[in-house]
């Protein structure tokens, strides 16, 4: 069940509060005192109090949009000045970021023709929010780029959810209509959005049958490396789409993208094996420890930072089988293999030092100033364990690394907060919630100097906090 946390920092003091999101899923599970709503990795079993025939037929109900969960456990997002908590279904919940009060349930499909939306939207400097959602029907399966406009002045006085004016700026037909790709996020530069159609596939036939077969939702996903990865470059002003191809790879989170002299440079965390997403199960985590299981734990996350360079000006006159990347200091390549088809190879954005900290995930940058623009630094979690066990700062110019790591302490996603008078990209602090299973240690909010990556302070919390995913810094007036 989604639990929200809040650290309130004011005049040198920190207070902590938390509460469960009062979603419909939470209410149903609480009333039954068991899990009755299916989630991404959890199949809700039929009610044991029902007779055998009722339990049998409940398995044969076809999943529908109306049955999707509103247990929004992934991220805090913002539309038209309001905060919502989001997962990857068509439902969000508006919340009060100060009291953590749960407000109304919001159904994307009531505003726009999509069946779901990601929990990782992007924001432009005018206040508009961009996201992605699926739609499917008789005409096929589509990935849709969504834009929610900035808030209107009168909206500031209204206390209700508002996604009015949302529109689809581009629909991309799935390369395999019966096996669309799973995606968790996307990347946006000042003029473009890039959607990565990866070979981690959703089998729509299995989707229709997964409850009948007694499997959880993640079982409908399969890693199919016989398919290439397709980058869809969308002009977010015109909706025009260009396609690029590369070798099969798996990605959850992108780092940043920016335009540079006729090219789009895109950095992301990715790996070569998407099957790993099915390994994060309780069955595996509860297995007896030992050397083999330690190796298994330590190999779960092996995503590493890569850079792709997409040429923006490709036409009939562009030569074939010639590296089109002319930017200095980049080793990534892009070649037009046949008319209107460009194949890319990536540049590794790290050196061998990073490998001792495992894979990395949850990348964050100085978002307000540098998202969609040339940048130098990103912050992330290192995964030398099944949970992240280090915080990393990466310099993408020099590939140098700064590390915060202590045995037995497990950090959450780093959140960068710029100094009020910042003049440099890394002038600020990095916040992360640190948990530990050790009784003699406490959970705490960690504050690091973003420039030096040295510790500035800790705000200890005298209660256990579960491991979380994503968070935001919200400066209150």
C-alpha positions as CSV (number, residue, x, y, z in Angstrom):
1,X,0.0,0.0,0.0
2,X,1.2,3.4,-0.9
3,X,2.7,5.3,2.0
4,X,3.5,9.0,1.8
5,X,6.3,10.6,3.8
6,X,7.1,14.3,4.5
7,X,10.2,15.9,6.0
8,X,9.5,19.5,6.9
9,X,12.7,21.6,7.1
10,X,12.3,25.0,8.7
11,X,14.7,27.3,10.6
12,X,17.2,24.5,11.3
13,X,14.6,22.0,12.6
14,X,13.1,19.0,10.8
15,X,9.8,17.3,11.5
16,X,8.7,14.0,10.0
17,X,5.2,12.7,9.2
18,X,3.8,9.9,7.2
19,X,0.5,8.2,6.3
20,X,-1.0,5.7,4.0
21,X,-2.7,7.0,0.9
22,X,-6.4,6.5,1.5
23,X,-7.0,5.0,-2.0
24,X,-9.9,2.8,-2.9
25,X,-7.5,-0.1,-2.9
26,X,-6.4,0.7,0.6
27,X,-10.0,0.9,1.9
28,X,-10.9,-2.4,0.2
29,X,-7.8,-4.2,1.6
30,X,-8.3,-2.7,5.0
31,X,-12.0,-3.8,5.2
32,X,-11.2,-7.3,4.2
33,X,-8.0,-7.4,6.2
34,X,-6.1,-8.9,3.3
35,X,-5.0,-8.0,-0.2
36,X,-8.1,-8.1,-2.4
37,X,-6.8,-5.7,-5.1
38,X,-4.3,-7.0,-7.6
39,X,-1.1,-4.9,-8.1
40,X,1.9,-5.0,-10.4
41,X,3.6,-7.9,-8.6
42,X,0.7,-9.2,-6.5
43,X,-2.3,-11.3,-7.6
44,X,-5.3,-10.9,-5.3
45,X,-6.7,-14.3,-4.7
46,X,-10.5,-15.0,-4.7
47,X,-12.3,-14.4,-1.5
48,X,-12.1,-17.7,0.6
49,X,-15.5,-16.8,2.1
50,X,-17.2,-17.2,-1.3
51,X,-18.5,-20.6,-2.4
52,X,-16.4,-22.6,-4.7
53,X,-18.4,-21.5,-7.8
54,X,-18.1,-17.8,-7.0
55,X,-14.3,-18.2,-6.5
56,X,-14.0,-20.1,-9.8
57,X,-15.9,-17.5,-11.8
58,X,-14.1,-14.6,-10.2
59,X,-10.9,-15.9,-11.8
60,X,-12.5,-15.6,-15.3
61,X,-13.4,-11.9,-15.1
62,X,-11.6,-10.0,-17.9
63,X,-9.4,-7.2,-16.5
64,X,-10.7,-3.8,-17.5
65,X,-9.7,-0.2,-17.0
66,X,-12.3,0.2,-14.3
67,X,-10.6,-2.5,-12.2
68,X,-7.2,-0.8,-12.3
69,X,-5.7,0.1,-9.0
70,X,-5.5,3.6,-7.6
71,X,-2.7,2.6,-5.2
72,X,-0.5,5.3,-6.4
73,X,2.8,4.2,-4.9
74,X,5.4,5.4,-7.4
75,X,5.9,9.2,-7.5
76,X,4.6,12.7,-6.6
77,X,3.7,14.6,-9.8
78,X,2.4,18.1,-10.5
79,X,-0.3,19.3,-12.9
80,X,-1.5,22.9,-13.1
81,X,0.1,23.7,-9.7
82,X,-1.6,20.7,-7.9
83,X,0.3,17.7,-6.5
84,X,-0.8,14.2,-7.2
85,X,0.5,10.8,-6.4
86,X,0.8,8.5,-9.4
87,X,1.4,4.9,-10.4
88,X,1.1,3.5,-14.0
89,X,-2.6,3.0,-14.3
90,X,-5.3,5.5,-15.5
91,X,-5.8,6.6,-11.9
92,X,-4.1,9.3,-9.8
93,X,-4.9,10.8,-6.4
94,X,-4.7,14.5,-5.7
95,X,-3.1,15.2,-2.3
96,X,-2.3,18.1,0.0
97,X,1.5,18.2,0.1
98,X,1.5,19.8,3.6
99,X,-0.9,17.6,5.4
100,X,-0.6,14.6,3.2
101,X,-4.4,14.4,3.1
102,X,-5.8,12.2,0.3
103,X,-8.2,14.1,-1.9
104,X,-10.2,13.0,-5.0
105,X,-9.4,10.2,-7.3
106,X,-8.6,11.3,-10.9
107,X,-9.3,9.2,-14.0
108,X,-7.1,10.2,-17.0
109,X,-9.7,8.7,-19.4
110,X,-12.2,11.3,-18.3
111,X,-10.0,14.0,-19.7
112,X,-8.3,12.4,-22.6
113,X,-8.4,9.1,-24.6
114,X,-5.7,7.2,-22.8
115,X,-5.8,4.0,-20.7
116,X,-2.8,4.8,-18.5
117,X,-0.1,7.3,-17.9
118,X,3.5,7.2,-16.5
119,X,4.5,8.4,-13.1
120,X,7.4,10.4,-14.6
121,X,6.0,13.5,-16.4
122,X,8.2,16.4,-17.6
123,X,7.7,20.1,-17.0
124,X,8.5,22.9,-19.4
125,X,9.5,26.4,-18.4
126,X,6.0,27.8,-19.2
127,X,4.3,25.5,-16.7
128,X,3.0,22.9,-19.0
129,X,3.3,19.2,-18.1
130,X,4.1,16.4,-20.6
131,X,3.5,12.7,-20.1
132,X,2.9,9.5,-22.0
133,X,-0.1,7.1,-22.0
134,X,-1.4,4.1,-23.9
135,X,-4.5,3.7,-25.9
136,X,-5.8,0.5,-27.6
137,X,-8.8,-0.6,-29.5
138,X,-9.9,-1.9,-32.9
139,X,-7.4,0.3,-34.7
140,X,-4.4,-1.0,-32.7
141,X,-2.1,-0.1,-29.8
142,X,-0.7,3.4,-29.6
143,X,1.8,5.3,-27.4
144,X,0.5,8.8,-26.9
145,X,2.4,11.9,-26.0
146,X,0.2,14.1,-23.7
147,X,0.4,17.8,-22.9
148,X,-1.5,19.3,-19.9
149,X,-1.4,23.2,-20.2
150,X,-0.3,25.6,-17.5
151,X,-2.8,26.6,-14.9
152,X,-5.1,29.5,-15.6
153,X,-5.3,32.4,-13.1
154,X,-8.7,31.5,-11.8
155,X,-7.6,27.9,-11.1
156,X,-5.6,29.1,-8.1
157,X,-8.8,29.7,-6.2
158,X,-10.4,26.4,-7.0
159,X,-9.8,23.4,-4.8
160,X,-10.4,20.5,-7.2
161,X,-8.5,18.4,-9.7
162,X,-8.1,20.0,-13.1
163,X,-6.6,18.3,-16.2
164,X,-8.8,20.3,-18.6
165,X,-7.2,21.2,-21.8
166,X,-5.1,18.1,-21.9
167,X,-4.4,16.9,-25.5
168,X,-2.6,14.2,-27.4
169,X,0.1,15.9,-29.5
170,X,1.3,12.7,-31.1
171,X,0.2,9.0,-31.4
172,X,2.8,6.4,-32.2
173,X,1.6,3.0,-33.4
174,X,3.3,0.0,-31.7
175,X,5.7,-1.8,-33.9
176,X,4.2,-5.1,-32.7
177,X,0.5,-4.5,-32.1
178,X,0.0,-7.6,-30.1
179,X,3.2,-7.1,-28.1
180,X,3.6,-3.4,-27.2
181,X,6.6,-2.3,-25.2
182,X,6.6,-1.7,-21.5
183,X,7.9,1.8,-20.6
184,X,8.4,3.6,-17.3
185,X,9.5,7.0,-18.4
186,X,10.8,9.1,-21.3
187,X,13.0,12.1,-21.9
188,X,12.4,15.7,-23.1
189,X,14.7,18.4,-24.5
190,X,13.7,21.9,-25.3
191,X,12.1,21.0,-28.6
192,X,11.8,17.2,-28.6
193,X,10.5,14.2,-26.7
194,X,12.1,10.8,-27.1
195,X,10.2,7.6,-26.4
196,X,12.2,4.4,-26.3
197,X,10.3,1.4,-27.6
198,X,12.3,-1.4,-26.0
199,X,12.0,-5.2,-26.4
200,X,10.5,-5.7,-23.0
201,X,7.1,-6.6,-24.3
202,X,3.5,-6.8,-22.9
203,X,1.8,-9.9,-24.3
204,X,-1.8,-8.7,-24.7
205,X,-3.1,-12.3,-24.9
206,X,-1.4,-13.1,-21.6
207,X,-2.8,-9.8,-20.3
208,X,-6.4,-11.1,-21.0
209,X,-5.6,-14.4,-19.3
210,X,-3.2,-13.6,-16.4
211,X,-5.9,-13.7,-13.7
212,X,-7.4,-16.9,-15.1
213,X,-3.9,-18.5,-14.9
214,X,-3.4,-17.2,-11.4
215,X,-0.4,-15.0,-12.2
216,X,0.5,-11.4,-11.3
217,X,0.6,-8.6,-13.8
218,X,4.4,-8.6,-14.2
219,X,4.1,-12.1,-15.6
220,X,2.6,-10.7,-18.8
221,X,6.0,-9.1,-19.6
222,X,8.6,-10.9,-21.6
223,X,12.1,-9.9,-22.7
224,X,12.4,-10.5,-26.4
225,X,15.8,-9.4,-27.6
226,X,15.1,-10.6,-31.2
227,X,13.5,-7.1,-31.6
228,X,15.7,-4.0,-31.9
229,X,15.1,-1.0,-29.7
230,X,13.4,1.9,-31.5
231,X,13.9,5.6,-30.5
232,X,10.9,7.7,-31.5
233,X,12.0,11.4,-31.7
234,X,8.9,13.6,-31.5
235,X,8.9,17.3,-32.2
236,X,6.7,18.5,-29.3
237,X,5.6,21.6,-31.2
238,X,4.5,19.9,-34.5
239,X,4.1,16.3,-33.5
240,X,6.3,15.1,-36.3
241,X,8.1,11.8,-35.6
242,X,11.5,10.4,-36.7
243,X,12.7,6.9,-35.9
244,X,16.1,5.6,-35.0
245,X,17.2,2.0,-34.1
246,X,19.8,0.4,-31.9
247,X,20.6,-2.9,-30.3
248,X,18.2,-4.5,-27.9
249,X,18.5,-2.9,-24.5
250,X,16.4,-2.3,-21.3
251,X,15.8,1.0,-19.6
252,X,13.7,2.3,-16.7
253,X,14.9,5.8,-16.1
254,X,16.5,8.4,-18.4
255,X,19.0,11.0,-17.2
256,X,18.7,14.0,-19.5
257,X,18.6,15.1,-23.2
258,X,19.7,18.3,-24.9
259,X,20.2,19.6,-28.4
260,X,23.7,20.4,-29.7
261,X,24.4,21.8,-33.2
262,X,21.9,19.7,-35.2
263,X,22.0,16.6,-32.8
264,X,20.0,15.5,-29.9
265,X,22.2,14.0,-27.1
266,X,20.4,11.5,-24.9
267,X,21.7,10.0,-21.6
268,X,20.0,7.1,-19.8
269,X,20.5,4.2,-17.4
270,X,20.2,1.0,-19.3
271,X,21.4,-2.6,-19.6
272,X,21.4,-5.5,-22.1
273,X,19.0,-7.8,-20.2
274,X,15.4,-6.9,-19.5
275,X,14.6,-10.3,-17.8
276,X,15.9,-8.9,-14.5
277,X,12.6,-7.1,-14.0
278,X,11.0,-10.4,-13.1
279,X,13.6,-11.3,-10.5
280,X,12.6,-8.9,-7.8
281,X,10.2,-11.3,-6.2
282,X,9.5,-12.2,-2.5
283,X,10.4,-15.8,-3.4
284,X,13.9,-14.8,-4.4
285,X,14.3,-12.3,-1.6
286,X,13.3,-14.8,1.0
287,X,15.6,-17.5,-0.3
288,X,18.3,-18.7,2.1
289,X,21.4,-16.6,2.1
290,X,24.7,-17.9,0.9
291,X,27.4,-17.3,-1.6
292,X,25.2,-18.1,-4.6
293,X,22.3,-15.9,-3.3
294,X,24.7,-13.1,-2.5
295,X,25.9,-13.2,-6.2
296,X,22.3,-13.2,-7.3
297,X,21.4,-10.2,-5.1
298,X,24.5,-8.3,-6.2
299,X,23.7,-8.8,-9.9
300,X,20.1,-7.8,-10.0
301,X,20.7,-4.2,-11.1
302,X,23.4,-3.8,-13.7
303,X,22.0,-0.8,-15.5
304,X,24.8,1.7,-16.4
305,X,24.8,5.2,-17.9
306,X,24.9,5.4,-21.7
307,X,24.9,8.2,-24.2
308,X,23.1,8.1,-27.6
309,X,23.5,10.9,-30.2
310,X,20.6,11.3,-32.7
311,X,21.2,13.4,-35.9
312,X,18.2,15.7,-36.4
313,X,18.8,16.5,-40.1
314,X,18.5,13.3,-42.0
315,X,17.0,13.3,-45.5
316,X,17.4,11.7,-49.0
317,X,20.7,13.4,-49.5
318,X,22.3,12.0,-46.3
319,X,25.0,9.4,-47.2
320,X,24.6,5.8,-46.3
321,X,26.8,3.8,-44.0
322,X,28.7,6.8,-42.8
323,X,29.0,8.0,-39.2
324,X,26.8,11.1,-39.0
325,X,28.0,12.2,-35.5
326,X,30.4,15.1,-36.1
327,X,30.4,16.5,-32.6
328,X,33.7,16.5,-30.9
329,X,34.4,14.4,-27.8
330,X,31.6,11.9,-28.5
331,X,32.2,8.3,-29.4
332,X,28.6,7.4,-30.0
333,X,27.8,6.8,-33.7
334,X,24.7,7.1,-36.0
335,X,24.6,5.7,-39.5
336,X,21.9,5.8,-42.1
337,X,21.7,2.2,-43.2
338,X,19.0,2.7,-45.7
339,X,16.8,5.7,-46.6
340,X,15.0,7.1,-43.5
341,X,16.5,4.5,-41.2
342,X,19.4,5.4,-38.8
343,X,21.2,2.8,-36.6
344,X,23.0,4.0,-33.5
345,X,25.7,2.7,-31.2
346,X,26.1,4.2,-27.7
347,X,29.0,5.7,-25.7
348,X,29.6,4.4,-22.2
349,X,29.3,7.3,-19.8
350,X,31.4,5.7,-17.0
351,X,34.8,4.3,-16.3
352,X,35.8,1.1,-14.6
353,X,35.6,2.6,-11.1
354,X,31.8,2.7,-11.2
355,X,31.6,-1.1,-11.6
356,X,32.6,-1.7,-8.0
357,X,29.4,0.0,-6.9
358,X,27.2,-2.2,-9.1
359,X,24.6,-0.9,-11.5
360,X,23.0,2.5,-11.0
361,X,19.4,3.8,-11.0
362,X,17.2,6.7,-9.9
363,X,19.2,9.4,-11.7
364,X,18.5,13.0,-10.8
365,X,19.9,16.3,-12.1
366,X,19.5,20.0,-11.3
367,X,16.1,19.7,-13.0
368,X,14.8,23.3,-12.9
369,X,17.8,24.8,-14.6
370,X,19.3,22.0,-16.7
371,X,16.5,19.6,-17.8
372,X,16.5,19.6,-21.6
373,X,19.7,21.6,-21.7
374,X,23.5,20.8,-21.7
375,X,24.5,19.7,-18.3
376,X,27.5,18.2,-16.5
377,X,26.4,16.3,-13.3
378,X,23.9,13.7,-12.3
379,X,23.2,12.0,-8.9
380,X,22.0,8.4,-8.5
381,X,21.9,5.3,-6.4
382,X,24.5,2.6,-6.7
383,X,23.2,-1.0,-6.5
384,X,25.9,-3.2,-5.1
385,X,23.0,-5.0,-3.4
386,X,19.4,-5.8,-4.1
387,X,18.7,-2.4,-2.5
388,X,20.8,0.6,-3.3
389,X,23.7,0.8,-1.0
390,X,25.5,4.0,-2.1
391,X,24.9,7.5,-3.5
392,X,26.9,8.6,-6.5
393,X,27.7,11.8,-8.2
394,X,28.8,11.5,-11.9
395,X,30.6,14.1,-14.0
396,X,29.5,13.3,-17.6
397,X,32.4,15.4,-19.0
398,X,35.2,13.7,-17.2
399,X,33.4,10.5,-16.0
400,X,34.7,11.1,-12.5
401,X,32.8,9.7,-9.6
402,X,32.1,10.9,-6.0
403,X,30.6,8.4,-3.6
404,X,28.7,8.3,-0.3
405,X,28.6,4.7,1.1
406,X,28.5,3.1,4.5
407,X,27.9,-0.7,5.2
408,X,24.4,-1.5,6.3
409,X,22.9,1.9,5.2
410,X,20.6,2.0,2.2
411,X,19.8,5.3,0.6
412,X,16.7,6.3,-1.4
413,X,16.7,8.3,-4.6
414,X,18.8,11.5,-4.3
415,X,16.9,14.7,-4.6
416,X,18.9,17.8,-5.7
417,X,18.0,21.2,-4.2
418,X,19.8,24.2,-5.6
419,X,21.1,27.0,-3.3
420,X,18.9,30.1,-3.5
421,X,21.8,32.2,-4.9
422,X,23.3,29.4,-7.0
423,X,25.6,30.3,-9.9
424,X,27.0,26.9,-10.6
425,X,25.2,23.7,-11.7
426,X,26.1,21.7,-8.6
427,X,25.7,24.5,-6.0
428,X,23.2,23.1,-3.6
429,X,22.5,20.0,-1.5
430,X,21.4,16.4,-2.2
431,X,18.7,14.9,0.1
432,X,18.2,11.2,0.6
433,X,16.3,9.0,3.1
434,X,18.6,6.4,4.6
435,X,17.1,3.1,6.0
436,X,18.8,0.3,7.8
437,X,17.8,-3.1,9.3
438,X,20.3,-2.6,12.2
439,X,18.6,-2.1,15.6
440,X,21.4,0.1,16.8
441,X,21.1,2.5,13.8
442,X,18.3,4.9,13.1
443,X,16.6,5.9,9.9
444,X,17.5,9.5,8.9
445,X,17.3,12.2,6.2
446,X,20.8,12.7,4.9
447,X,22.0,16.1,3.6
448,X,25.1,16.1,1.3
449,X,26.9,19.0,-0.1
450,X,26.2,18.5,-3.8
451,X,29.5,20.0,-4.9
452,X,31.9,18.0,-2.7
453,X,29.5,15.2,-1.8
454,X,30.5,15.5,1.9
455,X,27.9,15.0,4.6
456,X,26.4,18.2,6.1
457,X,23.9,16.7,8.5
458,X,21.4,14.1,9.4
459,X,17.8,14.3,10.7
460,X,17.2,11.1,12.6
461,X,13.7,9.6,12.7
462,X,12.8,7.3,15.7
463,X,10.6,5.0,13.6
464,X,11.1,2.5,10.9
465,X,10.5,3.8,7.4
466,X,9.9,1.4,4.5
467,X,12.1,1.6,1.4
468,X,10.7,4.2,-1.1
469,X,11.1,5.0,-4.7
470,X,10.7,8.6,-5.9
471,X,10.3,12.0,-4.1
472,X,10.3,15.7,-4.7
473,X,11.4,18.9,-2.9
474,X,8.6,21.4,-2.5
475,X,9.5,24.9,-1.4
476,X,6.5,26.2,0.6
477,X,5.7,29.9,0.6
